[in-house]
Amino acid sequence: MSISIRPVRTDRDLKRFIKLPWSIYRGDPNWVPPLIADQKTLLSRERNPFFHHASVEYFLAFQGQSLVGRIAAIHDPSYIEFQGESVGFFGFFESIDDQSVADALFGAALEWLAGKGVAVMRGPTNPSTNDTLGLLVDAFDKPPVVMMPYNPSYYPRLFEAGGLTKAKDLYAYWAAEDIPIDRLDRFVELLKKRHRITVRPINLKKLDSEIELIKSVYNDAWDKNWGFVPWTDEELNHLGADLKPVADPGMVLIAYKDDDVAGFSLSLPDFYQALIHVRSGRLFPFGILKLLYWRRKITQVRVLAMGIRHKYRNLGLDALFYHGTFRYAETKGQQRFECSWILEDNTAMRATMKKRGGSIYKTYRMFEMPVG
């Protein structure tokens, strides 16, 4: 049966775009259904500040009258200007296990991006490199942790047969469960004293000023990273508002060298351990009760981001952040840690993870192909 591709034009189209994963992942116990309200905001050209400087087109794939796939084509001039490369993106890919459907979706995204004049299509990004990104290519028997993607095991085959090739791998590390925290206590105190370092939790009552501190570190620490593009003030404030309900201040740490901000670490309780039980994607009427119940049973943490300003590297701040996070998480009964994601060529961070007893347990891959 022939495949037809249609752009999303109506509210009904957008609703079908959002709801398609419930069909694709039906019966998959490892899939964590997103909250529908959050997806509406994420995809909204008006409410998501990323789309105030980027443009997007959403596409639906049909076999006859049956909806069988979706994709987004994304053009971000800010990325092109900052990174100096002619790249457009695709994201929000979902498809049944049918190569003709995947090919039609990739073709629609390529055609749209060709109209924007870019040379390469890369993804998946949902919708940007500051959001969830990458395609899971192994460890399909494990659910994702908070703010990490998940997909069926046949997706890598659809990508490769569709002409996409590897651009970069992103690794998720599982920290050793027998981390000798007690042995680190004295070392950490000596490190703080030697370099005149203090570490404190974020103050959510002064979130606006705290976000400014984090932004100053983020844009310094990541400026040379592959795929990096600076947050706008609007995007950072939007992220702060999103994270505030699920963040634990004891896991968002800010470090100072004397009186100068030196770095920050952002970890989150693995909220997906609770969200996986809200299969409808809706909080009301019963989803909120399930969420509140299972939230008390969270046992895992994701170490999501760690940034250290260039001039303060090699002082051992990473050890201070890990120690502070692990120590605090212990008090909450959360003793398992995923550190993600780490670029395959980030040798310094990978060496740190190895030194701490961490091991790679998931691989996420960014793919790309020429446009035109």
Summary of the structure (lengths in Angstrom):
residues: 372
radius of gyration: 21.0
end to end distance: 26.3
largest distance: 69.9
contacts: 1166
relative contact order: 0.16
helix: 38%
strand: 28%
